[in-house]
Amino acid sequence: MATTTTARLSLTRRPRRLRRTEAIRSLVRETRLTPDCFIYPLFVCEGEGVRREIPSMPGIYQLSVDEAVREATAAKSEGVPAVMLFGIPDEKDATGSAAADPDGPVQTAIRALKRADSDLLVMTDVCLCEYTSHGHCGIVEGHEIVNDRTVMQLAQAALSHAVAGADVVAPSDMMDGRVAVIRRTLDERGLDQTAIMSYAAKYCSGFYGPFREAAGATPQFGDRRSHQMDPANVEEALREVEIDLAEGADIVMVKPALPYLDVLTKVKDRFGQPTAAYQVSGEYAMLKAAAQRGWLDEPRVMMETLTGIRRAGADMIITYYAREAARLLARA
Ligand code: PBG
């Protein structure tokens, strides 16, 4: 009598044939992660020899300029070509005037990084929230974050980064018209080779929590709903991207990454432009926390999330995992 062990189905298609060995899986792999698509965020503070770990982001530090240079060159030697700088100034005021200080931590770090390695790609976050005493991304009048005055201030901050030698400036404020004004301001100063990566579809997200601790940029009142996007919207994201491209953005970004992969795919499919995704602080913190409890296999979920973000359409990923992932890829 025939037993089930001898049963043979007559199947034309057996997809498992292509999953039998690592060699064949590798041949048919559709998405590849390489460290040259990573951008590594750095939090730059005042002082010297400062390396202060951020409690909710294990492995990530507030760094003085000298330490930031050390961190960036180490990352580059591991294959990560780019950093994204955030400033943590000692002095804040109501209008965030320190954002354009030529001797601020970011501007100083740009010059030091370029001196240390002129090939390192230096990107800067352009926003006022780290520089305002109230923690908002712009200038506040009454209870409103006023758009146009904020844009003028942001353009001065971006200009100071470009003058210091930044390759790419990345406005993260979500004010209207900022890409156009930054582009015009840079061009008027002959800085037409400085690229703009716009945080085009930036959602009002709970996943920025740990960043606000890292950057000391928590709003003292209210929230960011009047400028950052409603998580429920995707058509609006496409409009934002369209506007920023029309204003001269060279690269557009979707942020956060994991909860917005559909947005990423649509942006990439619709516009076919260089597209970045930001795996934000909360996405990193959540994996770290679960890994610390032994609930997740960290190397595995790190690679799975980064692969998913690439597969969804990101050409480049801003991630706190840049160095760890680059090291893991080097071992594979
Ligand atoms: C604003 C800015 C934020 C992040 C990047 N740029 C914070 C915010 O909008 O509240 C978040 C990045 C992260 O969570 O990793 N300057």
Residues whose N, C-alpha, C, O or C-beta is under 5 A from the ligand:
A	BS01	PBG	C127 C129 S172 F207 Y208 F211 V280 S281 G282
